[in-house]
Amino acid sequence: MDKQTALYPYHQANAKSMGEFAGYTMPFYYEAGVLAEHKAVRENAGLFDVSHMGQIALKGEGVINFIETITPSAFDKAALGMAKYTVLTNEAGGIVDDLIITKLADDHCFAVINAGCKEKDIAWIESHLPEGITLTCYDERALIALQGPKAEEILSKALGEDLSTLGYMRMTHYGDVWVSRLGYTGEDGFEISVLEKEALPLWNRLIDEYGVVPCGLAARDSLRLEMGYPLYGHDIDATTSPIEADLSWVVRKRDADYIGGEVVAAHVEKGVSRKRVALALIDKGIAREGVKILNADGAEIGALTSGGHSPSLNKAIAMGYVLSEYSAADTEVFLDVRGRKLKAVIAKLPFVEAKTKSAKTATNNTGKAA
């Protein structure tokens, strides 16, 4: 039997489509439908249940050095309360998972890990834990994502706190309510970690009192695709390095003293044979994961890892890997969709402009967050 989040009673009563995702019964969309949910996030505010994701803490003297051993990112000089998108790397330089780690103190970090990788990630981290550092799983907490241009106004009223001063990729605590200004949509928004018993009341308040639109996993996928955010197990996995995945910005330059660092450093220095790219379809049609990417001569040069319809642009978009010589923007390629060769071009990311809190001063277009 699939697991359920603390918000399952609401989903069961209101979702139009539900199914299994990462071992949980989750809503795919509600009565309004995917397009309406997508539009709500882009124009107003939408609400997602992301409680299936893992919430963990790493504590102990030397924890920052440990994190810099299992990820390629720099955390030593990060401000307290700062969150960073990064990846866990394996010995081959591949990606064990992508995650967001928040530095709460010099000896305390909070992390959110992907639902489908929770057990694997925890086992991986524990297998490398040095003496004196502990890992704690917050299994009693739920996680709600409020996303959209009205998210700040709504959550400030709901919590009775002024969230205008909370910067992008920053975390703060209001008692048992932990608020991080980040998300997976490219819009301004928050992830709210609450005790499970408080999740349903907060969820219902946001919907009933503030008119927030509940959104399912289908809209979450179309929103992240428009931003070019990679999905683990599809766009990135244990065989792709951060450089191949166009995530070189998570790799610190000062050293390669982390798991798989020598491999990643070689990719930085010598280049890679394939790269993750964005594609915009010219011909009509939808191209999804697994579709072969061809050059003008019909030779296979790669494959799609994600694809679908962009509600914001009203056209088909995709991501995938191609041989590096075909990775430049505006390169014309073809997609083999059930024998039809659909014309497409390599596009620049993001497909849709980011509107996060700091987007006007510093944006990143290749990953979930800067």
Secondary structure, DSSP 8 states (H G I E B T S, - for coil): --B--TTHHHHHHHEEEEEEETTEEEEEEETT-HHHHHHHHHHS-EEEE-TTSEEEEEESTTHHHHHHHHSSS--TT--TTEEEEEEEE-TTS-EEEEEEEEEEETTEEEEEE-GGGHHHHHHHHHHH--TT-EEEE-TTEEEEEEESTTHHHHHHHHHTS-GGG--TTBEEEETTEEEES--SSSBSEEEEEEEHHHHHHHHHHHHHTT--EEE-HHHHHHHHHHHT---BTTTB-TT--TTTTT-GGGS-SS---STTHHHHHHHHHH--SEEEEEEEESSSS---TT-EEE-TTS-EEEEEEEEEEETTTTEEEEEEEEEGGG-STT-EEEEEETTEEEEEEEE-S-SS--BSTTTTT---SSSS--
